[in-house]
Amino acid sequence: MSSLNLNKVVLCGRLTADPELRQTNSGIAVVRFTLAVNRRVSSRNAADGAQAQQQADFISVVAWRQTAEFISRYFRKGSALCITGSIQTSSWQDQQGQKRYATEVVADEAMFVDSKNEGGSANAQFADTYNAPSYSSAPASTPKFEELKTDDDLPF
């Protein structure tokens, strides 16, 4: 019997608030934040037929150590962020004796999504500091192709 276990999450969205870096009692960096991730849902409108709409999911994320420091340093409310990690569930008993549950994503990696020009000052500061390349959506020069007159010139 094979054992298949995979817990991998990839999310790209926007921060709902500025991430606040904290330290555990033992000095480990941790940051908790909420990531707003849009998804398309279709709804039926009698007059128009099916229409695609966007609805946001608000996902709780926690990051530790260097990932936490990276996120708190370079991202702010509204920043586009892509993370990879895993889903973690926990349970505890509250002061009234009720069992409580929480599900969150534990981020292992965080990446920029916005370009240097779109991402705001935090992303631009990072790109300038590390001389990151600037990417443009402008089309490159059009390559020149040789026109073949007949199919006999094809190599296959």
C-alpha positions as CSV (number, residue, x, y, z in Angstrom):
1,M,0.0,0.0,0.0
2,S,1.5,3.3,-1.1
3,S,1.4,6.3,1.2
4,L,0.6,9.5,-0.7
5,N,0.7,12.7,1.3
6,L,0.9,16.1,-0.2
7,N,0.1,19.4,1.4
8,K,1.1,22.2,-0.9
9,V,-0.5,25.6,-1.4
10,V,0.2,28.3,-3.9
11,L,-1.6,31.6,-3.4
12,C,-1.4,35.0,-5.1
13,G,-3.3,37.9,-3.8
14,R,-3.1,41.2,-2.0
15,L,-2.4,42.0,1.6
16,T,-5.4,43.3,3.5
17,A,-3.3,45.2,6.1
18,D,0.4,46.0,6.8
19,P,2.2,42.9,8.1
20,E,3.4,43.4,11.6
21,L,6.6,41.5,12.6
22,R,6.6,40.0,16.1
23,Q,9.0,37.9,18.0
24,T,8.2,34.7,20.0
25,N,9.6,34.5,23.6
26,S,12.6,32.6,22.2
27,G,13.3,35.4,19.6
28,I,11.9,33.7,16.5
29,A,10.4,36.2,13.9
30,V,6.7,35.6,13.0
31,V,4.2,37.5,11.0
32,R,0.5,36.8,10.6
33,F,-1.5,38.4,7.8
34,T,-4.6,38.0,5.6
35,L,-4.3,37.5,1.9
36,A,-7.3,38.5,-0.3
37,V,-7.4,36.2,-3.2
38,N,-10.0,36.7,-6.0
39,R,-11.8,33.9,-7.6
40,R,-14.3,33.8,-10.5
41,V,-17.8,32.7,-9.8
42,S,-20.6,32.5,-12.4
43,S,-24.0,33.7,-11.6
44,R,-27.2,33.4,-13.6
45,N,-28.9,36.6,-14.6
46,A,-32.2,36.1,-16.3
47,A,-31.6,38.9,-18.8
48,D,-27.9,38.3,-19.6
49,G,-27.4,34.6,-19.2
50,A,-24.3,33.5,-17.3
51,Q,-21.9,36.2,-16.1
52,A,-18.5,35.8,-14.5
53,Q,-18.1,37.8,-11.3
54,Q,-15.2,38.0,-8.9
55,Q,-15.5,37.1,-5.2
56,A,-12.7,37.5,-2.7
57,D,-11.5,34.8,-0.3
58,F,-9.7,36.1,2.8
59,I,-7.1,33.6,3.8
60,S,-5.1,33.6,7.1
61,V,-1.4,33.1,6.6
62,V,1.5,32.9,9.0
63,A,5.2,33.1,8.1
64,W,8.3,32.3,10.3
65,R,11.9,33.4,10.5
66,Q,13.5,34.8,7.3
67,T,10.2,34.6,5.3
68,A,8.5,36.6,8.0
69,E,11.2,39.2,8.0
70,F,11.1,39.4,4.2
71,I,7.4,40.0,4.1
72,S,7.3,42.6,6.8
73,R,10.2,44.5,5.2
74,Y,9.0,44.7,1.6
75,F,5.2,44.4,1.6
76,R,2.4,46.7,2.7
77,K,-1.3,46.8,2.6
78,G,-2.5,46.3,-1.0
79,S,0.8,44.8,-2.1
80,A,0.5,41.8,-4.5
81,L,2.2,38.8,-3.0
82,C,2.6,35.2,-4.0
83,I,3.3,32.6,-1.4
84,T,3.9,28.8,-1.3
85,G,3.4,26.8,1.8
86,S,1.0,24.3,3.4
87,I,-2.3,24.2,5.2
88,Q,-2.2,23.7,9.0
89,T,-5.1,23.2,11.3
90,S,-5.0,23.6,15.1
91,S,-7.5,23.3,17.9
92,W,-7.6,24.6,21.5
93,Q,-10.1,25.0,24.3
94,D,-11.2,28.6,25.0
95,Q,-11.9,30.1,28.5
96,Q,-15.5,29.0,28.3
97,G,-14.5,25.4,27.7
98,Q,-15.5,25.4,24.0
99,K,-13.3,23.6,21.5
100,R,-12.1,26.1,18.9
101,Y,-10.5,25.4,15.5
102,A,-8.3,27.4,13.2
103,T,-7.0,26.7,9.7
104,E,-4.2,28.8,8.2
105,V,-1.6,28.6,5.5
106,V,2.0,28.4,6.7
107,A,4.1,30.3,4.1
108,D,7.5,28.7,3.3
109,E,8.3,31.2,0.5
110,A,7.1,34.6,-0.6
111,M,7.6,36.3,-3.9
112,F,7.0,39.6,-5.6
113,V,4.2,39.8,-8.1
114,D,4.1,43.4,-9.1
115,S,6.7,44.8,-11.5
116,K,9.1,47.4,-10.3
117,N,6.9,50.2,-11.6
118,E,3.6,48.9,-10.3
119,G,4.6,47.6,-6.9
120,G,4.8,50.7,-4.9
121,S,7.8,52.1,-3.0
122,A,8.5,48.9,-1.0
123,N,9.0,46.8,-4.1
124,A,10.8,49.5,-6.0
125,Q,13.2,49.9,-3.0
126,F,14.0,46.2,-3.0
127,A,14.6,46.2,-6.8
128,D,16.8,49.2,-6.6
129,T,18.8,47.9,-3.6
130,Y,19.6,44.6,-5.3
131,N,19.8,45.9,-8.9
132,A,17.0,43.6,-9.9
133,P,16.2,43.7,-13.7
134,S,13.4,45.8,-14.9
135,Y,10.8,43.9,-16.9
136,S,8.6,45.6,-19.5
137,S,5.5,44.4,-21.2
138,A,6.4,46.4,-24.3
139,P,6.8,44.0,-27.3
140,A,10.4,43.2,-28.3
141,S,11.5,43.9,-31.9
142,T,9.7,41.7,-34.4
143,P,11.9,38.8,-35.5
144,K,12.6,38.5,-39.2
145,F,11.4,35.3,-40.9
146,E,12.4,34.0,-44.3
147,E,9.4,33.4,-46.5
148,L,9.4,30.0,-48.1
149,K,7.9,29.8,-51.6
150,T,7.1,26.1,-51.7
151,D,6.7,23.2,-49.3
152,D,9.7,21.6,-51.0
153,D,12.0,23.9,-49.0
154,L,10.8,22.4,-45.6
155,P,13.4,20.2,-43.9
156,F,10.8,17.5,-43.0
